[in-house]
Amino acid sequence: MKKIVIAVLSAAFVGVLPNLLLAQGDAAAGQAKSALCATCHGADGNSQLAMNPKLAGQGARYLVKQLQDFKSGARSNATMAAMVISLSDQDMEDIAAWYASQQTTIQGADPESVELAQRLYRAGNSEIAVAACSACHSPTGKGNAPAGFPSLSGQHPEYTLQQLKGFRSGARQNDGSAMMRTIAERLTDKELEALASYVSGLN
């Protein structure tokens, strides 16, 4: 547990400095550049399809990293790789600024799994060295934008669950210091499903 906490704090501290060095994105320019993105993610970043993530309200630093990872291959997705191949660093900054400036729509959690998910989200599970989700993603699920920890609030539970299972299986590996892989591999399907549902209603 201690090692996980140290890794989380270190990533947060180290993550702040590079963020200050990033070029500032232009949200207005990003709106125009995101026209093609809207096909899957919605005009304002609130996608209507459960397997396509909502980008509205997501931290710009996190979005830029994901776009860069799709382009470099650090995060594998054939559709996104094709979408970002022609984007410049400034394009990514602008698109990220646009989506970060939007408001995400909130969904609702499954009442039957709230108790289990809330316990894990707020306190983790010390018996299996799982840190509280709120340590990185905040009590309200809004994440930590300067440190690059994503917002989970309002996200489609189907998408969140897919990512959690991807971290657990190793299909997704672009998490800093393998933090998400370490946590997800220790949780059951029931716990992952409960968490995915729970964060969709956080705000």
Rosetta blueprint (number, residue, H / E / L):
1 M L
2 K H
3 K H
4 I H
5 V H
6 I H
7 A H
8 V H
9 L H
10 S H
11 A H
12 A H
13 F H
14 V H
15 G H
16 V H
17 L H
18 P H
19 N H
20 L H
21 L H
22 L L
23 A L
24 Q L
25 G L
26 D L
27 A H
28 A H
29 A H
30 G H
31 Q H
32 A H
33 K H
34 S L
35 A L
36 L L
37 C L
38 A H
39 T H
40 C H
41 H H
42 G L
43 A L
44 D L
45 G L
46 N L
47 S L
48 Q L
49 L L
50 A L
51 M L
52 N L
53 P L
54 K L
55 L L
56 A L
57 G L
58 Q L
59 G L
60 A H
61 R H
62 Y H
63 L H
64 V H
65 K H
66 Q H
67 L H
68 Q H
69 D H
70 F H
71 K H
72 S H
73 G L
74 A L
75 R L
76 S L
77 N L
78 A H
79 T H
80 M H
81 A H
82 A H
83 M H
84 V H
85 I L
86 S L
87 L L
88 S L
89 D H
90 Q H
91 D H
92 M H
93 E H
94 D H
95 I H
96 A H
97 A H
98 W H
99 Y H
100 A H
101 S L
102 Q L
103 Q L
104 T L
105 T L
106 I L
107 Q L
108 G L
109 A L
110 D L
111 P H
112 E H
113 S H
114 V H
115 E H
116 L H
117 A H
118 Q H
119 R H
120 L H
121 Y H
122 R H
123 A H
124 G L
125 N E
126 S H
127 E H
128 I H
129 A L
130 V E
131 A L
132 A L
133 C L
134 S H
135 A H
136 C H
137 H H
138 S L
139 P L
140 T L
141 G L
142 K L
143 G L
144 N E
145 A L
146 P L
147 A L
148 G L
149 F E
150 P L
151 S L
152 L L
153 S L
154 G L
155 Q L
156 H L
157 P H
158 E H
159 Y H
160 T H
161 L H
162 Q H
163 Q H
164 L H
165 K H
166 G H
167 F H
168 R H
169 S H
170 G L
171 A L
172 R L
173 Q L
174 N L
175 D L
176 G H
177 S H
178 A H
179 M H
180 M H
181 R H
182 T H
183 I H
184 A H
185 E L
186 R L
187 L L
188 T L
189 D H
190 K H
191 E H
192 L H
193 E H
194 A H
195 L H
196 A H
197 S H
198 Y H
199 V H
200 S L
201 G L
202 L L
203 N L
